[in-house]
Amino acid sequence: MRTPFRGFHALILALIGALAYRLLLWSPDWAQDPHYGLYVYPAITGALWGLFFYSRTISDKLLEWLPLVRRMFAGHKHIEGDWPLVVVNDKTGQLIYYGFLAIGFKDGQYDVSGHDWNPEGTHALNFQSKQSYQSHPTLHYWYEQGERGRQRGYTFIEFFPPSRTPLRQTGVFHDREHPDVRFYARKLRYRRFQRRLLDMEPRRLAAKDFADEIMLQLPTMIRTSVDADWG
């Protein structure tokens, strides 16, 4: 799927190409060995072919393991992080859920997961993306939600501001249970060396605080376009 990391993929290909040139064209002294053509050359050629063939997989795994590299290559399109959110009826502005959405990177694409709670605080559902596509400032993803992924649907998210590292988002998701919904989220900003919220209750409390803060603005916010910044 499309990501901002095509430059990194190109860099990995270039490094493999440089290695191929070094081993095959700029022959070292050991290439004069009589067994070079019989055993060594075919082995090197096969190994390099494997590196080229799996170069995308290799670069995706390196990106997954190196978050600082992802941040550097993403630049102002960096959308990873934790996002407390509210889900509302897009006709009335009535609160349906408050929730917590986390965006990470896995298997070469953005990974979106999280939980929603009912207004009274009981857990409503969990959700997990299965495939994603970014065309900044929009992220599209297809998800499963509920127990054992009983419900499948599609979401798109608009990030704001589009010309700087995003701090807010507006999204729309479509599935059988939620035909007329919209959600708003704000990025959770951590202090230096502060640990991310990983447990369910701290996440729920962060989402509830955001819902309480934004509640009175919801009827006004739904009257604006999805691609308009509400901050």
N, C-alpha and C positions, 0 to 999 in steps of 0.2 A: 504494500500500500504506500501511497505517497506520503513522504515526510520531508522536513527541511534538511535532511542529512545526505542529500545526493553528493555534496562536496566531499563528505567523509568516505562515501562508497568509492568515489573517483580516486581519492587518495590511496585507499587500500589497493585498488587495481594498479595504480602507478607504482606502488612499492613492490607488488608482485612482478610487474613488468621489469622493474629495475633488477630484481633478483634473477629473473629469467635471463636478462642480458648478461649479467655477471657470470652466471653458471654455464650458459650455452655459447655465447658469442665471444666473450672475453675469457678465453680458455686459460685456466691456471696451469701450473706446471704438472699437476697430477693428471691432467687430461692426456698427457703423453703416455700414460701407462697402457700397456698392450691390452689390458682387460677393460679399458674405458669404453670402447665401442660395444663390447659384448654385454656388460653388466651395468656399469655406472651411468652411461648416457641414457639408456632406456629408463633406468630408475629415476634419474633426475627429471627427465621429460614427463614421466608419469606423475611424479610428485607435483611438478609445476602445473600440469594440466588439472590436477585435483584442486590446487590452490585457486586457479582461475575459475574453475567450475563452481567452487563453493565460496567465491570471494564475497558474494552478497551475504551469505550466512555468517561468514567470519566477521564482516564489518558490523552486521546486526548484533552479533553476540558481544563484540567489543563495545558497541554503543550501550548495550544493556548493562554491561559491567562498569562503564565509565560515565557516571552522570555529569561530571564537570565537562567532559568532551561534548556531550549532548547539549549542555547549556551554551557552550561556546559556539557550536555550529548553528544552533537554533537562533541565537541573537534575540532580536525583539519578538520573534515568534515563539519564544519559550512559554509553554502553557502548562508545564507540569506543576503539580503541587496539590494542596488540599483546599477544597472549595465548599464551605457551608452554603446551603441553598434553601430556597422555598419553592414549592410546587403549588400553582394556583390555577383556578378555573379561568381560562382566558376570556370568558364572557363577563364574569361577575367580579373577578379578583378575589374570590373566596379561597382561603388557605385550604389546601388538600393535604399536603405533607410538609414537614420540614426535613431536611436531609443533609448528607455529607458525601461529597463526591471527591474521589482521589484520581488524579491523572498521573500515570507513570509511563514506562516504556518497556515493552516485552515483545519478543519474536518479531522485531523489525517494525513495529507500529505502536502508536499510542494505545495505552491500556487504561480503560475507564471503569471504575468500580465504586460501589458505595452502598449506602443504606438510606431508607426513608422511614420516618416515624409519623404516626397519626398526630393530630394537634394535641390530643390529651397525653401524648408521650409514649404510647405503646408502639412497638416495632411493627411496621407495615410490610416492608419488603426489602430485599437486597437486589442489586443489579450488577451486571458484569458485561462489558463489551466483548464481542466476538471478532469484530473486524472494524477497522477505522481508516479514515482517509482525511488528510488535512489539506485544505486549500485556504491558507490564512487570509482573513481572520475567521474562517469557518472550519469547524471540525465535524465530520459526519461519522457516525458509528452505528453499528447494528448490535443489539444487546439481547440478553436473556435476563429475566427477573423473576422473583418469587421463588418458592420452594422447588428445587430441582429444575429451575429454569422453565417453569410452566408457561411463561408468557414471553413472546418474542416481539421485538419492535425496532423502530428506527428513530434516531435522534440527530438533530443538528444543533450546534452551539455556535453563537457569534461571540467573539472575544473583543473586549474594549480595554483601553484604547487600541485600535488596530496598528498604529504606527509606533507604539512603545510596548514594553513587556506588559501583557494584559493583567488587569487587576479585577475585572468584572466580566460577567458573561450572562447572556440570555439564551435560553434553549427551548426547543419544542420537541416533544417526543410523541410518537404515535404507536399505539397498540390497541387491542380490543377493549381493555379495561379503562383506557384514558384517551378518549377521542378529542377532548377540548382542553388541553392543558399547556401551560407554559411554566418555565422555571427561571429563577434568577439566582445567581450565585456571586459571592465575593471571595477573592483569594485570601486564605488565612496567612498572615504574615508572622513569621516566627522571629524571635530575637536570636542574635548570634549564639550558637551552641545550644539553643533550646531544642529539646527533643520533639519530633513530630507526634501528633496525636494518633495513636495506634489502637487504643482500646475503645470499645463501643460507647461507654458512658461519657468519657470526655468528648468524643465526637458528637454525641447527641446534645450535650450541653452547649457546645460551640454552635451547633445548628440552631438550637432553641434561642440562644442569644441573638443570632442574626435575624431569626424570624421575628422576635419581639421588636428589634430595632427597625425593621423595614415594614412592619405590618400596616401602618397607616398610609404608606406610600403606594401600596399595591393597587388600589382602584385607579389611581392616576397612571401608574406604570403600564397597565395592560392596554391603555389607550394609545400608546406609542408603538411604533413598528418594532418588530423583533430585532432588526438590524440597527436600532438607534440606541446609543449609549444612555443608560439611566443614571449614571453616577454624577 
